[in-house]
Structures are given as structure tokens and as C-alpha cells.
């Protein structure tokens, strides 16, 4: 069942922490470079998509050490309000999720189960902190964390700005921005002591009137139980259409209880 949950939330092994006080610093202590760091962060948010609704159809592939699955995913977003994801195989809906800032609901056909709850219990079950903004940001190519509320050192790695937060030694985060438009290219989050690592990479951006959107997302996650790879390739994208968000659990499904 978890592979469908991973495809629905696209964040099943995400590791994150709460934002810190606003600050940016450079490892050399040079205030001029620190200003450039902050400028890079500000310019990243200049790319913020301006939309009310977003429709995406994508090819999705899930791979772990035991299995591989190719499906299609239909993603509907009403900005900052709700996300509806339908996962289909050969045209048949195998799983569906409705995500809002306060609730998470999904059902999965193989085991005929469903879940209704909030991010608190779901985060505890997955061993990671999730919230609505992180899911939405991941799907539209924004940094998982609000970079304006972090403290980072900056280096240049393969012609990318790397913003690295190492204040919390148990949790390491790095965000990579391109030097042209300051778009997010990659983010890495790891817990070395727990042998957990998440890498999210973006590619194939397209320019729309509403802004720039990546059309390819690759997620590689490592944890003690093994490795997981998820690929999303957007094939259809449209903005600001009137969308419906139908969601209802089929009769006879059993509720999943998460303690």
C-alpha cells in the first residue's frame, strides 16, 4: 500500500524541520557575499508561479528494491487550498488523495483501505514532518522550506548556488539554485545518524504566462529499509481553468488507523 501513498504525496520519505529565524551568512564572514546570498534567495521567489488553479497530467514511475510500477497521475491544485491526486493504471483509478492545509484523505484500491486525518498523525507514521505547503512546493518546483526563514552558507558547486543549512547537526539541508534565473535545480535533505537521505531534482522547465514550471521531477530516497526512486514527467499542463475536486471513498473500504 505504501507505494501508492508515495506516489500520491510524492513525499513519503521526506525529512524536514521547522523554520529558523531569518538570517543568511557566508562561511567567510564577508558581509558583501552574505548580501549576495540573500539576493539569490529573493530572486528565487521572484519566480513564484502566479495562478489560481493548476492542472497536471503526468507519467509516474515508482521503483524500490523489490518492485517497479508505471502509472499515470492526474494532479489538480487550487493554490494554497487543496490538491487532488488520482493515480491510474491502464485507465483504472488505483489510488486517490485529497490534501488540504488541515486534512489528508486517501484511498487505495489494492487493499481496499482508506485514511482520513491530518498531517500530524500521517507525519508520525511516515517518520517525517509533512505539511500542505511542502507538498505544493514540491509539485511546482519551489524549495520545500521557506528559504527566507533559514540560515545558510553558500558555495558554488557545478555552476550552481548551493545554500547549505548545517546549524542542526542531526539534519542537513542543501538547496541548489541556477545562476541565471535562480530556479531550484536540486535539494538534498539527510539525517546521517538515521541513514536517511532525500534528493529531489528538477529538469525540463517550461515558460508560461503564469511563470516557469519544471516538467520533470526525480525523487531519490534512502532509508534503512532500502532505496526508493520516483519519477514524475508532466505531459499536460494548464492554468486557471475551472476545476472540480471530486473525492469519495468507495463503499466497503476499511479505514486505516494511524497511531
N, C-alpha and C positions, 0 to 999 in steps of 0.2 A: 504493500500500500504506500510506503514512503516514497517510492519513485514517482508516483503521480503527484503526491504532495510537493515534492521537489520541483516538478515541472510547473505546477500551479503557482507556487510562491516564488520560484526561481531563486530562493534564498535559503534552502533547507539547512545549509551548513554555515550560514553567515555568523561571524563573530564580530561583535562591536561593543562599544561602551558609550556612556553618556558624555555629552559635550563638556568641554572645559571652558575656562574663562577666555575671552577674546585676547589673543596675543599672537605675534609672529616674530620669530627670531632666526638669526643665522648662526651657524656654528662658529664663525669667525668673530662674531660680535660686532660686525660692521653695520652701523645703522642705515647706511645707504642701501646695502644689499637687503636689509630687512624690509625697507620700503618697497624694493622690487618684489620681494616675496608677497607682500600684501597686495601689490598691484596685480600679480599673477592670479591671486585668489579672486580679487574683484573682477578681473576680466573673464575668469571662468564663469562667473554668474551673469556677465553680460550676455552669455549665450543661452540664457534661460528661455525655454520654449514658451511662447505666448499662445495658449489655446484654452478652449473651454472643454472640448471633448477630443479624444484621440481613438481611432480605430486601427488595430494592427492584426494582420493575419501572418502567421509565421510557421516555418518548418522548425520543429524542435527535435533534438536528439539527446537521449539520456544514456549514459554509459557508466557502469561501475565494473567491478572486478568479476561479477557473476553474470551480468546481462547487458543487453543493448536494446533500446527501444526507439523507433522513429514514429513521431506523431505530428499532428498539426495543432497549433494553438491559436485561438481567437482571443484577442485581448481588447477590452473596451475600458477606457479611462474617462471618468468625469473628474477633471482636475481637482485634487485635494478633497474629493468627496467619496468616490467609490471606484473600485476596479473589479471587473468581471472577467474571469478567465475560463475558457472552455477548452479542454484537451480532448482531441478526437483521434480515433484510429480507424482508417477505412470508412470515414464518414460517420462513425458511431461515437457518441459522446461517452468517454470513459471516465471523465472527472470534470468537476466544475467547482469554481470557488468565487465567492463574493467577499471582497475585502473593503472595509471602511475604516476610518480613523479609530473606531472603537470596537469593531467586531470582525471576526474571521469566521466564515462559514464555508464548508466544502462538503462534497460527497464524492465517493469513488465507487465505480460500478463493479470492479472485480470482486471485492469483498462485501459489496452492498452495505457500506458503512457511511456515516456522515459525522461531521463535527460542527458544533456551534459554540462559540465562546469569544474570548478576547485575546489580545496579544500576550497578556501576562502568562496565562497558562500554556499557550502554544509555545512561547519562548522558552519556558521552563522545560517543556517536553523535548524540544529540539536542541536544548543545550545552548541557546543563543538568544540574544536580545533582538527582537524584531519590532518594527512599528510600520504604520502605513507609509510614512514618508520615505523610509528606506526602500520599500518595495516599488513605490512610484519612481523614485530617483533612479533605481537600477534600470528600470524599463526605458527611461528616456535619456540615459547617459549622463546623469548628474552624479556627483560624489555622494556616497552613502551618508557620510557625515556632512554637517554644515561646516565647511572649511573656515568660515568667518568666525567660528567659535572654537577654534583649535589653536594649538601652539606647535609650530613646526620648524624644522631646519630644512634648508633647501640645498640640493646638489643638482648637477646636470648629469643625466645618465642616458646615453644613446640619443642625444639631442632632445631629451625630454626634461621638463622641470619635475624633479621628484621632491614632494613635500612629505617629510617623514616626522611622525609623532612618536617619540621614544620616551615620553615622560613616564608612562606606565610600562615598567619593565616586563610585566606579565602579558601585555597586549601590545603588539607592534602594528602600526598602520603606515602605509605609504600610498600616496596618490600621485599619478604621473599625468602631467598636462603637456600638450604640444606647445612648441614655442611660437606658433603662428597665431592661432585663434584661441589658445588656452583651453582647448577641448580636452575632456577626460579621455585618456587612452587606456589607462590600466589602474587598478587599485589592488593592493595586497594587504591582507589582514591576517595576522598569525598569533598563535599562543604557543610558543616553543615548548613550554613545560608540559602542555597537554598534547603535543604533536598534532596541532590543528593549524591548517593553512588554507586560506581562501584567496584565489586570484580571479579577478574579473577583467576581461579585456574587451575593448570596443574597436570596431572597424567599419569601413564602408559607409561613411557618413553621407547624408543627402541634405541638400539645402531646400527648405520650403519657405513660404512667406511667413510662417509662424516661427521659423528658426531652423537650427541644424539638429538633425536626429541621426544617431548611429543606427545602422540596419543589421549589424551583426554583433552578437554578444556571446562570448565564451566564458564559461564559469568552470574553474577547476578547483576542487575542494579535496583536501587531505585530512583525514582524522584517523584515530587508532583502528577503526573498523575497516579502513581501506580508502580508495580514491574514487571520486565521482567527477564526471565531466558532463556538462550541459551546454548545448549549443542552441542558440536561437537565431534564425535568419529571417528578417522581416521581408515578406514578399508583397504585401499590400498595406498601404498607409494612407489614411485620410483624416483630416482635421475638421472639427466644428460642425459635424453632422449631428442630426438629432438621433441619439442612440437610445435603445431600450436596454434594460439590465434585468432580464427575467431570471429568477432563481427560485427553485423549489425542489425539495428533497423528494425523490420518488418514494412511493409507499412501500412499506416493508423493510426499509433500510434500518440498520441498528446504529444507535448513537455511540460514538467513541467518547469515552470518559477519560479525560486527562487530569491526572493528579499532580 
